[in-house]
Amino acid sequence: MKISGKKTNAKRSSRRAEHIFNRLVTEIVAGTIPGGEPMREAKMARQWRVSRTPMREAVRRVAEFGLLTLRRNRAPLVRAFTAREVAGLYKMREVLEVLALNEAWDHIPPRLIGDLRRQAESISQCKSEDRIDQCLALDGNLHRAWIDRCQNPWLTQSLQRIWTYIRIFQRFMARDPELVRRSYEEHCRILQTLGTAARQAGVNALRTHIRRSGAAVKMVVPP
């Protein structure tokens, strides 16, 4: 019975750490915990009403994920990305997403393509105050169409991790309505090619979109 109790406690602690990990990632991505700022574990544990042990485990995992920097005898630092890091990330994203689109091309359901096109069309009709949120929703749904269907779990997993960082950079993009508008138009061009024989046109449109997005993000992060 004691062994069983220990196992139950260990599972419960592991679940709590998983929940805290997901919440930390979500709040860092959302900017609630700003980049470049120290993260006070004890203070956050009190605010979230959790014990220090699962909080410490979650922080360790977030650091392994690359969103926190652990410092000896000092509070962990929320990662702030430089322009050079952004350039490297978007360069890798371009290679992997183009590969994913090529491999997923024949596996994206016509019904999904139709849903995405209707979603894109509805954006032109929505209120201006809602347009940015709608454009960001289309952004995620469209890219997932090939990331989730590229028939290569290693590629999908790698891109899902990259997109954790991309969502952080989207916060910067969303501050500029012109960048949001341009990104929306680029997504529409990609959408026009899906479900057709114009694979190379779709790949070229995606490559252009990723390169322009990377260049835009580099303009708003430290050198």
Secondary structure, 3 states (H helix, E strand, C coil): CHHHHHHHHHHHHHHHHHHHHHHHHHHHHHCCCCCCCECCHHHHHHHHCCCHHHHHHHHHHHHHHCCEEEECCEEEEECCCCHHHHHHHHHHHHHHHHHHHHHHHHHCCHHHHHHHHHHHHHHCCCCHHHHHHHHHHHHHHHHHHHHCCCCCHHHHHHHHHHHHHHHHHHHHHCCCHHHHHHHHHHHHHHHHHCCCCCHHHHHHHHHHHHHHHHHHHHCCCCC
